[in-house]
């Protein structure tokens, strides 16, 4: 009987499935003889594949399997198995079922596309290799002139806070711009910026950065959120939210947003959708062609006044226009010309913006000119063209060139320092403090009308105050009301023309002044040229006993600081002051002239008055409380009336129907107001 040998071989099927073992049976005489011993492997080769040689298909340079599959060699064949995280047949397809297994590029992201995970370009990039960055740039420079993300260029002269750009989809960021008056006209300039991103509020002012309400030193690194750093006189904010800001610390702003915000931006910088036809999209989602309406819609405070439509200042001032053309043509010459082929100064609006600003910036033209030069140099730098320009323009290195004064103030260079002359309604060394109570309202009146003019946020209004007219008028700072006399009665009224009140009937009133602190009206009696008083509480009307000897009185004013009446008269001492508490009467200006009108600067101890001189002219004089009298060389052959605020003296020349405005610090004429015919008096409420 032949011997039988059984050999068990585990898992030999090509697909690795099937029974746990094969039973291979050979008769004993088929086995090698004892003197020819064989190994187990030899046995397998001999009896399972006795006549073939196995080829390892998996060792080929080109794998027969899918790129995301492993090749497994088996005798006489091979198998393909998709790698962990992939599913499929292993040969024709292996699709990702987990983003972790995809090795996406630096500018790619893994996304589920129709149920399959793929590496696609990050929203900030495009191109076959995802190597082209998508970004939009918005500019606000100079007075300011805006260029939107999609290339629309426009001018807008609002002086409020506005939304420059915001994420309208997810509200990730918002950038706001505060504009201020820039010069004495209607133009505006950037005053400050603010950026809101998750967890942070950043405020950018001239040479100061605040984060969440605290001033910070630069560079300031907020890991994972943003880096704020100084770069060559500029402040750069680089965030991890796809929005960056460059602020040159004066007027010029550059905002960069990345592709993730395509079709989801709104504000003064436009829509960022590669379509400039809808750039002027208002805050209520209406596309307009009216730049002023568009700009006003993006105010953050609806109570702030609307900006007016401003005519190009070069059109209305040919002299300044010629000067502007001469100065701004420097952008076409050395050292700037090396950049002109790359950044065309004309096509990119630098020339037009420069001329506009030079015509508009009456108070500080150097700052406006230098800011455009700086903006052009920055645009060239972005194209890797460096321009060394500052040494060729020494005036751009003066203190005032950096525009250190705020809110339309006039900057004066004084050696290595500067002085700011504040515009109406602002105080402080840099005129950055709003003095709401000190915005002058100029009231002018006559027998048939009372009108006023007020300029707030560079917007001038000149309405009628009340129907009817006035013979004389005074403003009481205690009640903040206007008082006027119409030849028969005293009235008071709010500055907006509301709440008209009858105070009392009175006769023979030439001029008057209100002591609101004590509720008394002091007036000059028209027949006797002496001083009377009307008590507004009990309506008692009597001559001032201590002043019976004061005769020839022509006008009267009150020093609220020192509690004095100041009286101009033609008999005896020309100007005297009477203390309402001590009853003391002191001369200020001795006899010799014929004063007609008087206005007191109590803060500086100066009396301004109009003299009727020997040439039968009227001229404006000043006399200090110390007794020094100066002729201010403001003269006219006709009647002159005067009034003042903190900074200016206003001179009404009746025959010219014009009010002239003079700066008290220099006596430079700063402007004029044409008033209606018949205007006979002027008062300033401040």
Buried (B, 14 or more C-beta within 10 A) or exposed (E): EEEEEEBEBEEBEEEEEEEEEBEBEBEEEEBEEEEEEEEEEEBBBBBBEEEEEEEEBBEEEEBEBBEBBBBBBBBBEBBBBBBEBBBBEBBEEBBBBEBEBBEBEEBBBBBEEEEEBBBBBBBBBBEEEBEEEBBBBBBBBBBBBBBBBBEBBBBBBBBBBBBBBBBBEEEBBBBBBBBBBBBBBBBBBBBBBBBBBEEBEBBBBBEEBBBEEEEBEEEBEBEEEBBBBEEEEBBBBBBEBBBBBBBBBBBBBBBBBBBBBBEBBBBBBBBBBEEBEEBBBBBEEEEEEEBBBBBBBBBBEEEBBBBBEBEBBBEEBEEBBEBBBEBBEBBBEEBBEEBBEEBEBEEBBBBBBBBBBBBBBBBBBBBBBBBBBBBBBBBBBEEEBEBEBBEBBEEBEBBBBBBBBBBBBBBBBEEEEBBBBBBBBBBBEBBBEBBEEBBBBBBBBBBEBBBBBBBBBBBEEBEEBBEBBBBBBBBBBEBEBBBBBBBEBBBBBBBEBEEEEEBBEBEEBBBBBBBBBBBBBBBBBEEBBBBBBBBBEEEEBEEBEBBEEBBBBBBBBBBBEBBBBBBBBBEEBBBBBBBBEEEEBEEBBEEEBBBBBBBBBBEEBBBBBBBBBEEEEBBBBBBBBEEEBEEBEBBBEEBBBBBBBBBBBBBBBBEEBBBBBBBBEEBEEBEBBEBBEEBBBBBBBB
